[in-house]
């Protein structure tokens, strides 16, 4: 039952308001002062506060800010006997859900409470999901039951508590950063800095400055000293994504960090000492890169102390419904659009797709589908047009030799030609009208 806190120093009015709200099925607790309300908020789980503006020990408008500090999710509706525009404006700035006249509360208060409760429930659900699979990465947040992903998780769990450098291998979008974060959170470095950098996003000079830092005056735009990510991640973990894109000249500096725990900033003359764990990732064949002279062999062996292969989505088709359901929940909450499931055709289309962009592509497709959804279930029409076409083509190929599929298609074509006239369609098909109706029902043709 949703709990409402009514704060008003007028006992009779407070009691009347509480009885009205209880009559609508809410659980109500009461307070006559800000001090008493504060104590209740600290000890009880409250969803919405109904608060008078003028109280013996302070202003309800100012109390809104304190409530939001105590619990940002709690919504506050202010009640006043004397309307004041400046108070109303300040109340909304402080985070109030609404500001209404006491004379209007019989008409407005219950609908307002229901709307406020809906917002609170949504915020609680989002917070719950974020704690499970959002901001804090863990091995439990890596979704999948296929053998390949379970093997990768098992290896990651074993290496996490050690100091070993880790090399994550796999195509773009397979979740390498999620794995890196999970390894960090289950290591000795947990609680220490975790920093991530995509090496393909920078040119050689800028990448050197980003990783190793520089001294003021090292180059034209270096107006002050800058700490690089390796120094910022000291005692923690640095995740270097797309390490195969790193220029070979910078690879020697990274090798020195791995071998001696030190590096020299751009423009500096003395070494800086660090203790940092390196987790690297690539979608390239680094062994091939070594053979072609594009990647240092000594660095490769330093990074490849423990390698984990992350499979592409096409190799773990069993996991697509699980991941799709996860993204469906996330995005339906994010945009406040209630979508409760996926049609069988929608799921079939997801299963048939190649997913060259892997989990990242699936995430984008699901977000788009939820935004476009007109019904409680996601349907094929919510997918990108190329996926719809691909699904239709594959269905056509698979059913092209099936007699019932040929018959169904032919009946549809004749009906279209006859503009829906079933009597004329039966004549052209040379079958009885009753037979036509039976086949329409059998093939589910509208």
C-alpha positions in Angstrom: 0.0 0.0 0.0 1.3 3.5 -0.9 2.1 5.7 2.1 1.1 9.4 2.2 2.4 11.8 4.8 -0.1 14.7 5.6 1.6 17.7 7.3 -0.7 20.4 8.7 -1.0 22.0 12.1 -4.8 22.3 11.8 -5.9 19.1 13.4 -9.4 19.0 12.1 -8.5 19.8 8.6 -5.6 17.3 8.7 -7.9 14.6 10.0 -10.5 15.3 7.3 -7.9 15.2 4.5 -6.5 12.0 5.9 -9.9 10.3 6.0 -10.6 11.3 2.3 -7.2 9.8 1.2 -7.6 6.6 3.3 -11.0 6.2 1.6 -9.2 5.9 -1.7 -7.1 3.0 -0.4 -3.9 4.9 0.6 -2.0 4.4 3.9 -1.8 7.7 5.7 0.4 9.0 8.5 0.1 12.5 10.0 2.4 15.3 11.3 1.7 18.8 12.7 5.1 20.3 12.3 8.2 20.2 10.1 10.2 18.6 12.9 7.7 15.8 13.4 7.4 15.3 9.6 11.2 15.1 9.3 11.4 12.4 12.0 8.7 10.3 10.2 10.5 10.7 6.9 13.6 9.4 8.5 11.9 6.3 10.0 9.1 5.5 7.5 9.0 4.7 3.8 6.9 7.5 2.4 5.9 8.0 -1.2 4.1 11.4 -1.3 4.0 14.3 1.2 1.0 16.6 1.4 2.2 19.7 3.2 0.7 23.0 4.3 2.8 26.0 3.3 2.5 27.8 6.7 3.6 25.6 9.6 4.5 26.6 13.2 8.2 25.8 12.8 8.9 26.9 9.2 7.7 27.2 5.6 6.5 24.2 3.6 8.1 25.8 0.5 11.5 25.6 2.2 10.7 22.1 3.5 10.5 20.8 0.0 14.2 21.2 -0.5 14.9 19.3 2.8 12.6 16.5 1.8 14.4 16.1 -1.6 17.7 15.9 0.3 16.3 13.2 2.6 14.8 11.2 -0.3 14.9 12.6 -3.8 12.2 10.1 -5.0 9.5 11.3 -2.6 7.1 13.7 -4.3 5.7 16.8 -2.5 2.3 18.5 -3.0 2.0 21.8 -1.2 -1.4 23.1 0.1 -2.0 26.7 0.8 -5.0 28.8 2.0 -3.6 31.9 0.4 -2.4 31.7 -3.2 1.0 33.4 -3.8 2.6 33.3 -7.2 6.2 33.8 -5.9 5.7 30.9 -3.4 4.4 28.7 -6.1 7.3 29.4 -8.4 9.8 28.9 -5.6 8.1 25.6 -4.6 8.4 24.2 -8.1 12.0 25.3 -8.2 12.7 23.5 -5.0 11.2 20.3 -6.5 7.5 20.3 -5.5 5.3 18.1 -7.6 2.5 20.7 -7.5 1.2 23.7 -5.5 -2.6 24.0 -5.0 -5.2 26.0 -3.1 -6.9 24.2 -0.2 -10.3 25.1 -1.6 -9.5 23.0 -4.6 -8.2 19.9 -2.9 -11.5 17.9 -3.0 -11.5 18.0 -6.8 -7.7 17.8 -7.4 -6.0 16.0 -4.5 -6.9 12.3 -5.4 -6.0 12.6 -9.2 -2.8 14.5 -8.2 -1.9 11.8 -5.7 -2.4 9.0 -8.3 -0.2 10.9 -10.8 2.5 11.5 -8.2 2.4 7.9 -7.1 2.9 6.8 -10.7 6.0 9.0 -11.0 7.4 7.6 -7.7 6.8 4.0 -8.8 8.6 4.7 -12.1 11.6 6.3 -10.3 11.8 3.4 -7.9 11.8 0.9 -10.8 14.5 2.8 -12.7 16.6 2.9 -9.5 16.1 -0.8 -9.0 17.2 -1.6 -12.6 20.2 0.7 -12.4 21.4 -0.9 -9.2 21.0 -4.4 -10.8 22.3 -3.8 -14.3 23.1 -0.2 -14.8 25.8 1.9 -13.1 27.4 -0.9 -11.0 28.7 -3.7 -13.2 29.0 -7.2 -11.9 29.2 -10.6 -13.4 25.5 -11.1 -12.5 24.7 -8.2 -14.9 26.2 -10.0 -17.9 23.2 -11.7 -19.4 23.3 -14.9 -21.3 22.9 -18.7 -20.9 24.7 -19.9 -24.0 27.9 -22.0 -23.4 30.3 -19.5 -25.1 29.2 -16.5 -22.9 29.1 -18.7 -19.8 32.7 -19.9 -20.5 33.8 -16.2 -20.9 32.2 -15.3 -17.6 33.8 -18.2 -15.8 37.3 -17.2 -17.1 36.7 -13.6 -16.1 35.7 -14.6 -12.6 38.9 -16.7 -12.2 41.2 -13.9 -13.3 39.5 -11.0 -11.6 41.1 -11.5 -8.1 44.6 -11.7 -9.5 46.9 -8.9 -10.7 47.2 -10.4 -14.2 46.8 -8.1 -17.2 43.8 -9.2 -19.3 43.3 -9.1 -23.1 39.6 -9.2 -24.2 39.1 -10.4 -27.8 36.0 -10.2 -29.9 34.1 -8.2 -32.4 32.9 -4.6 -31.8 29.8 -4.4 -29.6 30.3 -7.7 -27.8 30.4 -6.1 -24.3 34.2 -5.8 -23.7 33.9 -2.7 -21.5 31.2 -4.4 -19.4 33.5 -7.4 -18.9 36.4 -5.0 -18.0 34.3 -3.2 -15.4 33.1 -6.5 -13.9 36.7 -7.8 -13.6 37.7 -4.5 -11.9 34.7 -4.6 -9.5 35.7 -8.1 -8.4 39.4 -7.5 -8.1 41.7 -6.1 -5.4 41.4 -2.8 -7.2 37.6 -2.6 -6.5 36.7 0.8 -5.1 39.8 2.3 -6.7 39.6 4.2 -10.1 38.4 2.5 -13.2 39.1 4.6 -16.4 38.4 3.6 -20.0 39.8 4.9 -23.2 39.1 4.0 -26.8 42.5 4.2 -28.6 40.8 4.5 -32.0 39.3 7.8 -31.1 42.6 9.8 -31.1 45.5 10.5 -33.3 49.0 9.6 -32.1 50.0 12.9 -30.4 46.6 13.4 -28.7 46.5 9.7 -27.6 50.0 10.0 -26.0 48.8 13.1 -24.1 45.6 11.4 -23.0 47.3 8.3 -21.7 50.6 9.6 -20.4 49.9 13.3 -19.7 52.2 16.2 -20.5 54.1 19.1 -18.9 53.2 22.7 -19.5 55.0 24.0 -22.6 55.5 20.5 -24.1 53.7 21.8 -27.2 51.9 25.0 -28.3 48.5 24.4 -26.6 50.0 22.8 -23.4 49.5 25.8 -21.2 49.5 23.8 -17.9 50.5 20.3 -16.6 48.1 17.5 -17.4 47.8 14.1 -15.7 47.3 11.3 -18.1 44.8 8.5 -17.6 47.5 6.1 -16.4 48.3 8.4 -13.6 44.6 9.1 -12.8 44.0 5.3 -12.7 46.9 4.7 -10.3 46.1 1.9 -7.8 43.1 1.0 -10.0 42.4 -0.2 -13.5 42.9 1.3 -17.0 40.9 -0.2 -19.8 42.3 0.4 -23.2 39.8 -0.5 -25.9 40.9 -1.1 -29.5 44.5 -1.4 -28.4 45.3 -2.6 -31.9 44.8 1.0 -33.1 47.6 2.3 -30.9 50.6 3.7 -32.9 53.7 1.5 -32.6 55.7 4.4 -31.1 53.3 4.6 -28.2 53.4 0.9 -27.6 56.9 1.1 -26.3 55.8 3.6 -23.6 53.0 1.3 -22.5 55.4 -1.6 -22.4 57.6 0.3 -20.0 54.6 0.8 -17.7 53.9 -3.0 -17.8 57.5 -3.9 -17.1 58.7 -1.3 -14.7 55.5 0.6 -13.5 56.8 3.9 -14.7 56.5 6.3 -17.7 57.6 9.7 -18.8 55.1 12.4 -19.5 55.3 14.4 -22.8 57.8 17.2 -22.2 59.1 15.8 -18.9 62.6 14.5 -18.1 61.9 12.3 -15.1 59.8 9.2 -14.7 56.5 8.9 -12.9 55.8 5.8 -10.9 52.4 4.1 -11.0 50.7 0.8 -10.0 47.9 0.2 -12.4 46.3 -2.9 -13.9 45.8 -2.9 -17.6 42.8 -4.5 -19.3 43.1 -4.2 -23.1 40.6 -5.1 -25.8 40.7 -5.5 -29.5 38.7 -6.7 -32.5 41.8 -7.3 -34.5 44.0 -10.4 -34.8 47.0 -9.1 -32.8 49.1 -12.2 -33.6 48.6 -11.3 -37.3 49.5 -7.7 -36.5 52.7 -8.8 -34.9 53.6 -10.9 -38.0 53.0 -7.8 -40.2 55.1 -5.6 -37.9 52.2 -3.4 -36.9 52.2 -4.5 -33.2 55.1 -5.1 -30.9 55.6 -8.8 -30.1 56.9 -8.1 -26.5 53.8 -5.9 -25.8 51.5 -8.6 -27.2 52.9 -11.2 -24.8 52.7 -8.7 -21.9 49.1 -8.0 -22.6 48.1 -11.5 -23.5 48.9 -13.0 -20.0 45.3 -14.0 -19.8 43.0 -13.7 -22.8 39.2 -14.0 -22.9 37.2 -14.4 -26.1 33.8 -12.7 -26.2 31.5 -14.4 -28.8 29.4 -12.4 -31.3 25.7 -12.3 -30.9 25.2 -14.6 -34.0 27.0 -17.3 -32.1 24.8 -17.0 -29.0 21.3 -16.9 -30.5 19.8 -18.3 -27.3 20.7 -15.1 -25.5 18.8 -12.8 -27.9 15.4 -13.0 -26.2 17.0 -12.5 -22.8 18.9 -9.4 -23.9 15.9 -8.1 -25.9 13.7 -8.4 -22.8 16.3 -6.6 -20.7 16.5 -3.7 -23.1 12.7 -3.6 -23.5 12.4 -3.0 -19.7 15.1 -0.4 -19.7 13.8 1.7 -22.5 10.1 1.4 -21.7 10.9 2.9 -18.3 13.3 5.4 -19.7 10.8 7.0 -22.0 7.8 6.2 -19.8 6.1 4.1 -22.6 4.5 1.0 -21.2 5.5 -1.9 -23.5 5.0 -5.4 -21.9 6.3 -7.9 -24.4 7.3 -8.9 -28.0 5.3 -10.6 -30.6 6.5 -14.0 -31.9 7.2 -12.5 -35.3 9.2 -9.8 -33.7 11.4 -12.3 -31.8 11.7 -14.5 -34.9 13.1 -11.5 -36.8 15.6 -10.7 -34.1 16.7 -14.4 -34.1 17.2 -14.3 -37.9 19.3 -11.2 -38.0 23.1 -11.4 -38.4 23.9 -8.7 -35.7 27.2 -7.5 -37.1 27.1 -4.8 -34.5 26.3 -7.4 -31.8 24.8 -6.3 -28.5 25.3 -2.6 -29.2 23.3 -3.0 -32.4 20.5 -5.0 -30.6 20.3 -2.2 -27.9 19.9 0.4 -30.6 17.2 -1.6 -32.4 15.3 -2.2 -29.2 15.4 1.5 -28.2 14.0 2.4 -31.6 11.3 -0.3 -31.4 10.1 0.9 -28.0 9.9 4.5 -29.2 7.9 3.5 -32.3 5.6 1.0 -30.4 1.9 1.7 -30.7 0.8 -1.4 -28.9 1.6 -3.2 -25.6 3.7 -5.7 -27.6 6.5 -4.9 -30.0 5.7 -5.9 -33.6 7.8 -6.4 -36.7 6.7 -3.0 -38.1 8.7 -1.4 -35.2 12.0 -2.9 -36.6 14.2 -1.1 -39.1 13.0 -1.6 -42.7 16.1 -3.6 -43.7 15.3 -6.1 -40.9 11.7 -6.4 -41.9 12.7 -7.0 -45.5 15.3 -9.6 -44.5 12.8 -11.4 -42.4 10.3 -11.5 -45.2 12.9 -12.7 -47.7 14.0 -15.5 -45.4 10.4 -16.6 -44.7 9.8 -16.6 -48.4 12.8 -18.8 -49.1 12.0 -21.2 -46.4 8.3 -21.5 -47.4 8.8 -21.4 -51.2 8.5 -25.2 -51.5 5.6 -25.6 -49.0 2.3 -26.3 -50.8 0.1 -24.6 -48.2 2.3 -21.4 -48.4 1.9 -21.4 -52.2 -1.9 -21.8 -51.9 -2.1 -19.1 -49.2 -0.1 -16.7 -51.3 -2.2 -17.4 -54.4 -5.5 -16.8 -52.6 -4.2 -13.5 -51.3 -3.2 -12.5 -54.8 -6.6 -13.3 -56.2 -8.4 -11.5 -53.4 -6.3 -8.4 -54.1 -7.1 -8.6 -57.8 -10.8 -8.9 -56.9 -10.5 -6.0 -54.4 -11.8 -8.2 -51.6 -14.8 -9.5 -53.4 -14.9 -13.1 -52.1 -17.6 -14.3 -54.5 -15.6 -13.2 -57.5 -12.4 -14.7 -56.0 -14.1 -18.1 -55.4 -15.3 -18.0 -59.1 -11.7 -17.3 -60.4 -10.2 -19.9 -58.1 -12.8 -22.4 -59.3 -13.8 -23.4 -55.8 -17.0 -23.0 -53.8 -17.6 -19.9 -51.6 -17.8 -22.1 -48.5 -14.5 -23.7 -49.4 -12.9 -20.2 -49.8 -14.2 -19.1 -46.4 -12.8 -22.2 -44.8 -9.4 -21.6 -46.3 -9.4 -18.0 -45.3 -10.0 -19.1 -41.7 -7.4 -21.8 -42.0 -4.7 -19.5 -43.3 -5.8 -16.6 -41.1 -6.4 -14.3 -44.1 -8.5 -11.2 -43.2 
